[in-house]
């Protein structure tokens, strides 16, 4: 009899794929099985390590990593799982851990339902390796079936993306089909026509849409959901315009497979060759003609200009915008006068009454102002680092109301995810038990349930990112201070320095406070922390 005292790490794992195979593998079930087994064999349980919602095709799981740290520290000398598939479905790594790493480090491994018990003195278990390969086959098969299913649906003209393209809406009569949204489809036509026939650039198109108070895609989705939450619902950016210009859905095509994962084991995504795309022609009614598409793209390509090597470098390129309309500040280099910036929207001839004012500022004046502000930051940091840190924290700290709102919504989202997961499991049980006889009905109900679950998971990820971004203010402040500490008094600006320290700079319009006195606001938003100083 083995009289050794075993301190057990009970590992449990559950993913959505595991729900699909119809077995009772819930975390609660796994914990109960492990607890009873340890009781019968008089093993001391150190802790339960439970990864809920993590795939078994890799080992990038938080609780698994925590367990391995306890293994390394010598806190446990036994790892127990309900069955081998709970430990993992990637047979090479499973084999490496169970038959090499654990024995070499004096760790016993037990998979209860598979009757696997590996000790440091055990011989190589070939049957366990075979079981591990079988466990890996399941997610590979599921991955292939899912990909084939998506390709078939695309060929049938079905729209599978969660976000409906601007100008379209989901059909009320045909599942996964698009219909023209006649209220907003003209906006798409207008974008193409302004570029193709009026020669207007993408930036000016975005500005004109803003002036006409046309909601951008994000705001339109929020509007259809019942409430606009965006701070600037009419603000369009160039990437959004380019996204519409390059989306062949407006030609009536449905395309799938532009990107592919290397394999079901890897999260790495690569761009597939165009010959590998799955394309369905005439999948739905087009919004624009091929002729309009071609003319718009020809104009876009004509407007692409190379930088003039004879012009002096503009080190503020990419970070300088108008304070009032958020347009790029354009640099002018007159031969006999000083260089200066003006708002590019003020130069738009077709904007009419909606043209912005010039917001002009001399290049050297801006350079002097920014240099002064950066040196002021450095001086404040070196004089009293703690006071400077508190000032920075005060500028970017998240208000309690916003944090509470996000936490409350996250709580609701988690409940919805749990509800949809249980609903899916109930559907499968009913189908397995014969309560649901129609396989097609089951597939439709299951697909609808999974679609809702994926929506909630996406929203959860967005909220968690928002909360993480909003609550890591101290870390961001420290990162900014570490950047700033690299510099002493600066005598000259450079493009590298500006892009290292500064996110963006906005220039306001000049205001005459006295007959001979002009005030012009210049706001500098630093990396990680935003607006800290006051530059005027």
N, C-alpha and C positions, 0 to 999 in steps of 0.2 A: 504494500500500500504506500502511496506517495504521501509522506507526512509533511511535505513542504507547505509552508503557509503562503497561499496565493492571494495577492491583492489585485482585484480584477477591474479592468476598464471595460464597461459595457457599451459597445458602440452600436448606434441605431441610425438608419438612414431611410429617407423616403423621398421619392421624386414623383412627378406627374406620370412619367412612363411606368412606374411601378403600380400606380392605380389602374393603368390600362390593362395589365395582365390578369386582373381579377382576383389576385391573391390577397389575403388579409395580412397586410404588412404595415399597418399603421404604427406610428411611433409608440403609442400606448401599448399595442400588442407586443411589439418587440421588447419593450421594457419589462412587461409582465413575464414574458418567456425567459428573459435573461435573469430576472430577479428570482424566479422559481428555481431555475437551474443552479444558480449560486447558492441558494438556500439548501438544496438537496445535496450539493457537493461541498458545503461548508467553505465556500469561497467568500472572502471579504470584498465587498463592493466599494471601491474608492470613489467612483463617480459614474454617471451616465453621460455619454457624449452623443448628442442627438443633432444630426443635420437634416432638418426638415425642408424639403424643396430643392435638394441638390442632386444633380445627376451622378450616376456611378461610373460614368465613362472617363472621369478624371479624378484626381485627388485634391483638387483645389477647393477644399471645404473647411470652413472655420473650426468646427468641432473636431474634425479629424486631426487638424493641425494642433489643436489644443491637447488632444489625447497623445499625439506623438511627442509633444514637449514633455508631458508627464512621464512618458516612457523613457525619454532621454534623461530625465532627472531622477529616475529610479523609483518613482512613486508607485508604479504598477509593474507587475511581472507576468500578467495574464491579460490577453485581449479576447473578449467574447462577443460574438455576433449571432443573431438568430439563424442566418444562413449565409453562405459565401457571397451571394449577390448583394447583401446589405453592406458588406465590406467594400465591394467594388465590382465593376463590370469590364475592367480593362485588364485582360489576363496577364499581360507581361508585368505590370506593376503589382498586381495581386500576388503573382508568383514571387516577385522580388521581395515583397514585404514578408509574406507568410513563410517562405521556405529558405530565405537567405538572411534578411535583416533581423527578423525576430529570433531565429535560432542563434545567430551570431551574438546577439545581445542578451541571451538568457530569457527570452520572452516566450511564454506558451501561448498558442493560438487555438481557439475552439470555435467552430461553426456548428451550432447545436443540431439543427435539423438535417445537416449534411453528414453528421457523424464524423466530422473532421476534428482531430485532436493532434496538433503538432507541438512537440516539445523539442528542446535543444538537442535531444539524443535521437529524435525520429529520423527515419530514412526518408529520402525524397518521395513525396506522394504524387505519383503520376496521375492517379484518378482525380485528385483535387485539381490538377492542372487542366484536365479534360473538362471538368465541371466549370472551371473558370472560363474556358474558351466558349462553352455553351452559353454562359451568362453574358459574355460579350456579344454573342451572335444576336441576342434579342434586340438591343438598341440599334445595332447595325441594320437589322431587318426593318425595324420601325422607321429609321431615318430614310431608308430607300423607298419604303412605301409612301411616306409623307411627300418626298420629293417627286415621285412619279404621279402622285395624286394631284399635286400643284401643277405639274406640267400638263396633265390631261385637262384639268379645269381651265387652264390658260388657253389651251388650244380650242376649247369650247366657248371662248370669249367671256369667261367669268372673271370678275374683278375681285381679287383676293387681298388687296392691300387694306389695312385698317383705316387709312385716311383717304377720303374721297377727293379727287382732284378739283381744284377751283373751277367752277363753271358746270360741274356735273352734280348729280345726286343719285342715290341708290334707287333703283326701280321699285315701285310699290307692288308690282305684279310678278316680276321675275327675280328670283334669288340670285345674288351676286352679279347683277347686271346694272349698267350705268344708264342714266337718262340725262338729257340736257337740262340744266337749271336755267330756264329762260330769263331769270332775273339777273344772273351774274355771268352767263356765257358771253354777253356782249362786251364785258370787261376784258375777257381773253382776246376777243377779236380786236378790240381797241388797242391792246398792247401790241399785237402783231402788226396792225395797220400803221400805228404811229412810228414803228421802227422801219417797216418795209416801204411805206409810201411817203412819210413825212420826214424821214431821215433823223428822227429824234433819238438821242442816245438813251441808254438804259437808265442812267442816273436821272435824267430829266423826265423820263417816263414815270419813274418812281415818285418824283416830286409832283408831277401833275395829278397822279392818282391820289396823292395826299391832299392836294389842294381841292380836289373834287369830292373829298370825304368818302372815298370808296374803301370799305373795310378790307384789310389784308386777309389772306387765307386763315391765319390763326384766329383773328377776330371774328371772321365769318362763321367758323366752326363754333366758337363760343356763343355767337348770336343765335345760331340754330339750336344750341343746347339750352338756351334760355337766358343767358347772362354774359355780357362782355366783361372780362376781367383784365384784359390787356390795358396797360397804361396809355399806349399809343395805337389805338385800333386802326388808324388810317395811315400809319407809317409803313411804307414799303421799302425794302432794301434791294440792292442789286442782285443778290443771290436768289431772292424770291422770283424776280423777273426772269433771270436766266433759267431758273428751274421750270417755269412755265414755257419759256421759249424752246427748251430742249426736251419737253415731255411729249412723246409721240402718241400719247393717249388722245390728244386733241385732233389727231388725224384718223381717229376711230380704231387705232391699233391697241392690242393688249400684249404686253411684253413681260416675260418672266425669265429669270435666270441670268440677269446682267451680272450678278455677283453670286459666288458659290463659296461654301465652306470647304476647306481642304478635305475634311472627313468628319464623321460624327464624333470623332475623338477630339477634334481641334476646334477652337473658336476663331481661328484665323480665317479671314474672308479675303478672297481675291476677285479681281474683275475678270469675268469670263470673256472669251473671244466672242465677237459678234456672231460668228457662225454657230455658236453653241446656244444662243438665245432661243427661247421658245416664243414665237411671234404668231399672233392671231390677227389677220386682216379683217376689217369690217366687223369688229367685235361689238361695236355700238355706233351710234350716229356721231359723225365727226363735227367738231365746232368750227374748224378752219379747213381750208382747201390746201392741197399739196403746193399749189402755186404761191399762195400767201406764205406758207411755211418756207419755201425756197427763197422767196424775195426777202423775207425778214432775216434769214440766216446769211444771205449774201451781204445785206447791209451791215449786220453785226461784224462780219469778217472784214469789211471795208473800213470800218471805224477803228479797228485795232491798229494802233500806231506805236512805232518803236520810239524809245527815248532819243532825243537829240543829243549826241555826244558832245556837241559844242556848247550846250547850256550848262551853267554851273549847277552843282548838286543841290537839290532841295532836301535838306536833312529832316524837314518836318513832314515829308511825304508819308501819307497813310495814317497820321495821327492828328491832323489839324482839320477842324470842322467849324461850320458856322453855329454860333450859340442859339440862334433863333430857328433855323430851318434844318439844321443838322446836315447840310450839304457840305461837300468837300470845298476847302479853300484853295482856289487856283492861284498859282504863282505867275507873276509877270516879270519879265526881264528887259525893261526898256534900255536902249543903248546909252542914253545920256542922263538917265535918272536912276534913283535907287530902286532896288527890287522891292516888290510889294505883293501882298496877297489880297484877293477879293473873293467873295462868296460866288461859287460857280453858278448858283441859281440866279444870281443877279445878272448873269451873262446869257441866260436862256431867252432867246428872242421870241419863242412861241408861247412863253408863259403869260404874256400880257400883264393884266392887273395883278397876277399872282407872283410876279417876280419879286425876289427878295432884294433888300437894300445891299449895298456893296460890302459893308463891314470891313472896309479896307484897312490894312495895317502894314507898315513897312517891315520888311524882312529883318533889318537890324534892330528895330524897336522890339519886335517879338523875341528875337534872340536874346536881347539884353534882359527883357522881363523874365523869361524862362530861366536864364542863367542866375538871375538874382533870387528867384524863388527856390531853386534847387540848393543854392548856397545857404539860404535861410534855413531850409530843412536840415542840412548838415550841421549848421551852427547850433540849432535847437537840440539836435540829438547829442552832440558832444557836450553841450552845457549841462543838460539834465535829462538823461535817458529815460528815467521813470516818468517824468512829467510829459515828455514827448510821446511815450508809449500810451499814456492815459489819454492824451489828446487824440491820437490816432484811433484808439479803441472807441472813444466817444463818437467819432464820426461814422463808424461802420457797424457798431453793435446792433444786433437785431432787436426790435421791440418785442416785448413779451406777448402782445396780442397776436402778432404774426406767427410766433412760435407755437402758441396755443392752438391757433386755427389749423396749422399744418398737422400738429399732433392729433387733434380731434378728427381731421379728415383721414389721417393714416389709420386711426382706430376703426373708423367706419369701413375703409377700404379692406383692411384685414378681415373684418367680419364678412364682407361680401366675397372675398377670395375663399374663405373657409366654407361659406354657404354654397358657392359654385362647385367647390371640390367635393363636398358631401353629396350635392345633387348629382354630380357625375357618377360617384360611387354607387349611389342608389339606382341610377339608371342602368348601370352595368349589372348590378345584382338582379334587378327586375328582368333584364334581358336574359341573363344567365339562368334565372329560375323559371323562365317561360311566361312571366307576367306580361312582358312586351314581346309579341310574336313577330311583328313586322320589322325586319332588319333595316329596311330603308328608313322607317320612322325612327328607329333607335339611332341610326347614324345622323339623321338631321337634328334630333334633340341633343345628342352628344356634341355635335359640331357647334350648335347654338350656345350650349353651356360652356364649351371651351373658348369660344369667341369672347364671351363675356368675361371669363376668367382672365384671358390674355389682356383684355382691355384694363381690368383692374390691376393686373400685375404691372402693366406699363405705367399706369397712373401712380402706382405705389413707388415705382422706381423714380419717377419725376419728383414726387414729394420728398422722397428720401434724399435725393440730390439737392433739392431746394433747402431742406433742413440742414443737411451737412454743410452746404455752402454758407448758410446764414449763421450757423453756430460755430464755425471755425475761425471766428474773428481774431482771436488771440494769436492763432497760428499764422494767419495772414499778416497781422501786424509785425510779428517777429520776422517773417520772411522779408517784408519791406525794409525793416530796420537792418537786417543782415546785408541786404543789397546796398543800402545807403552807407553802411559802415566801410564799404570798400573804397569810398571816396573821401578825400580831404577837400580843401578849398579848390573849386574848379575855375579855371581861367578861360576855358574855351569849350563850347558845346560840340558834339559830334552826333552823327546819325546813330552810331552804336550806343552811345550813352543815353540818348533820348529813348530809343527803343528798349533799353534795359530798364529804365526807371519809370517811364511814362506810358499810360494806356492811351490817353487822348488829350488834346488841348482844344478848347472851344473859344472862339473870338466873338465878342459882342459888338454892337454898333456903337459908334462914337456919340457921346452926349456932351453938349455945351452947357456947362454949369455957370460959366461967366463968359463975357465977350471974348476973352483971350485964353480961356481955360477949357481943355477938353478932357473928359474922362472916358476910358474904354476898358471894359472888363475882359480879362483873360483868365479862364479857369483851367487849372492843370489837374488832371485826374491821374494819380500815380498808380503803378502796378500794385495789385492786391488790396489797396486801401481806399482808392478813389480820391475825392477832393479833400486835401489836408490844409494846404496853405491858402493864401488869398493874394492873387496876383492881379494888379490893376495898373 
